Amino acid sequence: MPLDRHSATPLYLQLYHQLRASYVPQQSAHQKLWSIRKQAQNLGVSKTTVEQAYDQLLAEGYVYTVPGSGYYFNDIRHWPTTVKPVVPTPPRQIAPQPIQFDFRYGVTEVLKPSWNSWKRAVRLALQQTEQAPTELYPDAQGLLALREQLVVFLRQTRGVQCQADQIVITNGPKTGLSLLLSLLPAGTVGIENPGYRGLATLIAGVGHQAVRLPVTTAGVDLTAIKKQQPQVVYTTPSHQFPLGYALPIAQRLALLQWAAAHQRLIVEDDYDNEYRYDAQPLPALQSLATADQVAYLGTFAKGIDPTSRMGYVVLPTALMATYHHQYQYRSAMVAGLLQQTMVNYFESGAYYRHLSRSRALNRQKYQRVCQLLAATALIVPIETGAGLHLVVQIPNLDQAQLLTALATAGIRIYPLDSNWVDMPSHDYYLLGFTALTLAELTVAIPKLIAVCQQLMAVKTTK
């Protein structure tokens, strides 16, 4: 077994690898290795080199020693056999159509002034970390400075009444929901239908059972809530996701009264409350609560950077003792550097300016989309005067054919099938318009209409 003296691998390791590779199960068991002296003479190396190789084999259990006799291979009965995996032939990949106009929800256009302010906040946070690294190490709840900024922000913009100790910084609303449900005994959680994908699975993962609550043009159906009597109701009252309906004041008060009377908890997800275009943002449901019956979920994802995955939950005071007991030894969910960046963004006033700037631009986009869609009767939008997306109904056209034709035209819209159990008809689609510029929307919506018109023309001629 020749050794390569020009290799970067040490000689003893080369010998070790060769001896290990020479082991054959059942055949090599108890077979004696050459003595150290004879092996060294045969290879033309020092006895130390051979000793190091044998010691490595001994340490790993490949060999054993007999005093006065030498080294022997062990009987390794469960030696792994090499099995070549059967790899199925992958299907022929078809190159996807390039998508020029993607109406994806949750992506926003980067606004340069806001982004520059965010970068300044990041640079300041880096400097602060260098100067006092331990001060930016948050506990499980998050940086106190950020929670204190949120107390002011929520009171001024949403009417939410809370203390900093009630707020937990999370890496998104769904994580906040998981945390909240982990504090409660197992029970049923009412969720809106249609609603967010994956909520039922998330709820089951923390020991609860989801029950679906239908949505009307006035938001979640209170009759269904009173009939099913869930222990928790998860709702998006200011802008129901995805349909966009708002829960009127009478229904809000009735929901709060039901929760107080039956000692139930309401989880209010206020995911895009800043974006209302026909009036001022609606007060949060939490601001109307008088019996500590509402937990509030919020997010910064619709603000400066969706990829930050930073949100928060305002816990009812009745759950604070349970939270501190269960989470006192946990780590923060969001990095301290990112939290401090958000503190800086708040303190400079940049976050408030960004929301104002973003709301003005997205109002223009919303109005432009609605104006362009008014040119056809083939697409029926649900106009609610709020939000960062629009749900439309495109009846009388096959969904698969429509999506294929749109992809060919470089357009992608999103069916609501996975959001809506027992959808009345498979012709509802979500259009997220915030990632596209006004100029792109001005081109994309007429193209969408044109594709629908072409498909309808083909259908009527058959």
Salt bridges, closest charged atoms under 4 A:
ASP75 OD2 - ARG77 NH2 3.22
ASP102 OD2 - ARG412 NH1 3.34
GLU109 OE1 - LYS365 NZ 2.60
ASP165 OD1 - HIS324 NE2 3.38
ASP270 OD2 - ARG158 NE 2.60
ASP272 OD2 - HIS239 ND1 3.02
ASP278 OD1 - ARG276 NH1 3.87
ASP417 OD2 - HIS426 ND1 2.47
